[in-house]
Amino acid sequence: MNTLMKPGMILAALFLLTACTQSSIRDPASPFYRVPVGSQLTLNQPLEIRPGHTRVFVQRGVVTDFSDLNQYWPSCSFEVRDLKQEPQQIAPDRFTVRRVQQGQTAIVGQPHLQVASLALSLRHSDGGQPTVARYYDLWLASDKQPNVMRLRCFDSMADLTEANLPLYIEIEAALGAIATIEP
């Protein structure tokens, strides 16, 4: 390889590698915005976690039971590390976002019912795409409340190809006045 081609190849490779890096989106109105690590989450009111549970759900700015969540609206849950058989309190506090992750979970339907000796199967779904909900995990840290682990915020459930991560404005709407996030 001649001496002029070598620097040119290195520059081309470097250009291609830097073109693949994602630039930081700083506009919270952008659908690609993600809460930055180091952001501050302020819990404005106390939350109570029921005995035998590790999380409390909020939707449309109201604390709600899991059974009352509308799966077609964004929601969030504050989660703690320890499972206890007595109520747990999360006190108003300021938490630092230490890590942000995204994920998805399949929505479990009703089990298939098969009748013995008949070729009959009653199904909840038509065998099409699975229904999923995509979410962000905001891993939280507080010196005063080390048991508080994270805030998980879901978008609405949808077919796999239509499922989206929650937008920042949807996370704000789910939290309402309960908590605020300062990037």
C-alpha positions as CSV (number, residue, x, y, z in Angstrom):
1,M,0.0,0.0,0.0
2,N,1.5,3.3,-0.9
3,T,2.2,6.0,1.7
4,L,-0.6,8.4,0.4
5,M,-3.3,5.8,0.6
6,K,-2.7,4.8,4.2
7,P,-3.5,8.2,5.7
8,G,-6.5,8.5,3.4
9,M,-7.9,5.1,4.5
10,I,-7.4,6.0,8.2
11,L,-9.3,9.3,7.7
12,A,-12.1,7.6,5.8
13,A,-12.4,5.0,8.6
14,L,-12.4,7.6,11.2
15,F,-15.1,9.6,9.4
16,L,-17.3,6.6,9.1
17,L,-16.9,5.7,12.7
18,T,-17.8,9.2,13.9
19,A,-20.7,9.4,11.5
20,C,-22.3,6.4,13.4
21,T,-22.2,8.0,16.8
22,Q,-25.5,9.4,18.1
23,S,-25.4,13.1,18.9
24,S,-27.2,14.2,22.1
25,I,-30.7,15.4,21.6
26,R,-31.3,18.3,23.9
27,D,-34.8,19.3,23.0
28,P,-37.4,17.7,25.4
29,A,-40.1,18.1,22.7
30,S,-38.1,15.9,20.3
31,P,-39.4,12.3,20.0
32,F,-35.8,11.2,20.3
33,Y,-35.1,13.0,23.6
34,R,-34.0,10.9,26.5
35,V,-33.6,12.0,30.1
36,P,-29.9,12.6,30.5
37,V,-27.8,10.9,33.2
38,G,-27.2,13.4,36.0
39,S,-30.8,14.8,35.8
40,Q,-32.6,15.5,39.0
41,L,-35.9,13.9,39.8
42,T,-37.8,15.7,42.6
43,L,-40.5,13.7,44.4
44,N,-43.0,16.3,45.6
45,Q,-45.2,14.2,47.8
46,P,-44.9,11.0,49.8
47,L,-45.7,7.7,48.2
48,E,-46.8,4.5,50.0
49,I,-46.0,1.1,48.7
50,R,-48.4,-1.6,49.9
51,P,-47.2,-4.6,52.0
52,G,-45.8,-7.4,49.8
53,H,-45.1,-5.1,46.9
54,T,-42.0,-3.2,45.6
55,R,-43.6,-0.5,43.5
56,V,-46.3,2.1,43.3
57,F,-47.9,3.2,40.1
58,V,-48.8,6.7,38.8
59,Q,-50.8,7.6,35.8
60,R,-52.1,11.0,34.7
61,G,-50.7,12.5,37.9
62,V,-52.5,10.2,40.3
63,V,-51.3,7.2,42.3
64,T,-53.2,4.1,41.1
65,D,-53.3,0.4,41.7
66,F,-51.9,-1.9,38.9
67,S,-55.4,-3.3,38.3
68,D,-56.7,0.2,37.6
69,L,-54.0,1.2,35.1
70,N,-55.2,2.0,31.7
71,Q,-52.8,0.1,29.5
72,Y,-53.4,2.4,26.6
73,W,-52.0,5.5,28.4
74,P,-48.4,6.1,29.5
75,S,-47.7,5.3,33.2
76,C,-44.8,5.2,35.6
77,S,-43.8,3.2,38.7
78,F,-41.5,4.1,41.5
79,E,-39.7,0.9,42.6
80,V,-37.7,0.0,45.7
81,R,-35.2,-2.8,46.3
82,D,-36.6,-4.4,49.4
83,L,-39.7,-6.5,49.5
84,K,-41.4,-6.0,52.9
85,Q,-44.5,-7.3,54.5
86,E,-45.4,-3.8,55.9
87,P,-46.1,-0.6,54.1
88,Q,-43.0,1.3,52.8
89,Q,-42.8,5.0,52.4
90,I,-40.9,7.0,49.8
91,A,-40.5,10.5,51.2
92,P,-40.3,13.7,49.2
93,D,-36.7,13.9,48.1
94,R,-34.4,14.9,45.2
95,F,-33.0,11.9,43.3
96,T,-30.1,11.8,40.8
97,V,-30.6,9.8,37.6
98,R,-27.6,7.5,37.6
99,R,-28.4,5.4,34.5
100,V,-31.0,5.4,31.8
101,Q,-32.0,2.1,30.0
102,Q,-34.8,1.2,27.6
103,G,-36.6,-2.1,27.4
104,Q,-39.9,-3.8,26.5
105,T,-42.1,-6.3,28.1
106,A,-44.6,-8.7,26.5
107,I,-48.2,-8.3,27.7
108,V,-49.4,-11.7,28.8
109,G,-52.8,-12.7,27.4
110,Q,-55.1,-15.4,28.6
111,P,-53.8,-19.0,28.4
112,H,-54.9,-21.2,25.6
113,L,-57.7,-23.6,26.5
114,Q,-57.6,-27.0,24.9
115,V,-60.5,-29.4,25.2
116,A,-59.5,-33.1,25.7
117,S,-59.9,-35.3,22.6
118,L,-61.2,-32.4,20.4
119,A,-59.2,-30.4,18.0
120,L,-60.5,-27.2,19.5
121,S,-58.4,-24.5,21.0
122,L,-59.9,-21.2,22.3
123,R,-57.3,-18.5,21.9
124,H,-57.1,-15.0,23.3
125,S,-55.2,-13.7,20.3
126,D,-55.3,-14.5,16.6
127,G,-51.6,-15.7,16.6
128,G,-50.4,-12.3,15.1
129,Q,-47.9,-10.0,16.5
130,P,-47.3,-10.0,20.3
131,T,-48.5,-7.1,22.3
132,V,-45.7,-5.3,24.1
133,A,-45.1,-2.2,26.1
134,R,-41.8,-0.3,25.8
135,Y,-40.3,1.6,28.7
136,Y,-37.5,3.7,30.1
137,D,-35.8,2.8,33.4
138,L,-34.4,5.8,35.2
139,W,-32.1,4.4,37.9
140,L,-32.2,6.7,40.9
141,A,-29.9,7.5,43.7
142,S,-30.4,9.4,47.0
143,D,-28.2,9.4,50.1
144,K,-31.3,9.7,52.3
145,Q,-33.3,6.8,50.6
146,P,-30.9,4.2,49.2
147,N,-33.8,1.7,49.0
148,V,-35.4,3.7,46.2
149,M,-34.2,1.9,43.0
150,R,-35.7,3.4,39.9
151,L,-38.6,5.0,38.0
152,R,-39.9,2.9,35.2
153,C,-42.1,4.7,32.6
154,F,-44.1,2.8,30.0
155,D,-45.8,4.0,26.9
156,S,-49.1,2.4,25.9
157,M,-49.2,-1.2,25.0
158,A,-49.3,-1.9,21.2
159,D,-48.4,-4.5,18.6
160,L,-44.7,-5.1,18.4
161,T,-44.2,-3.1,15.2
162,E,-46.3,-0.2,16.6
163,A,-44.9,0.0,20.1
164,N,-43.0,3.1,21.1
165,L,-40.9,4.4,24.0
166,P,-42.7,7.0,26.0
167,L,-42.0,10.6,25.0
168,Y,-40.7,13.0,27.6
169,I,-44.0,14.9,27.6
170,E,-45.8,11.6,28.2
171,I,-43.6,10.9,31.2
172,E,-44.3,14.4,32.6
173,A,-48.0,13.9,32.1
174,A,-47.9,10.5,33.8
175,L,-46.1,11.9,36.8
176,G,-48.2,15.1,37.0
177,A,-47.4,17.1,40.1
178,I,-46.2,14.0,41.9
179,A,-42.7,14.4,40.6
180,T,-40.7,16.6,38.3
181,I,-37.5,16.0,36.2
182,E,-34.9,18.6,35.7
183,P,-32.4,17.7,32.9
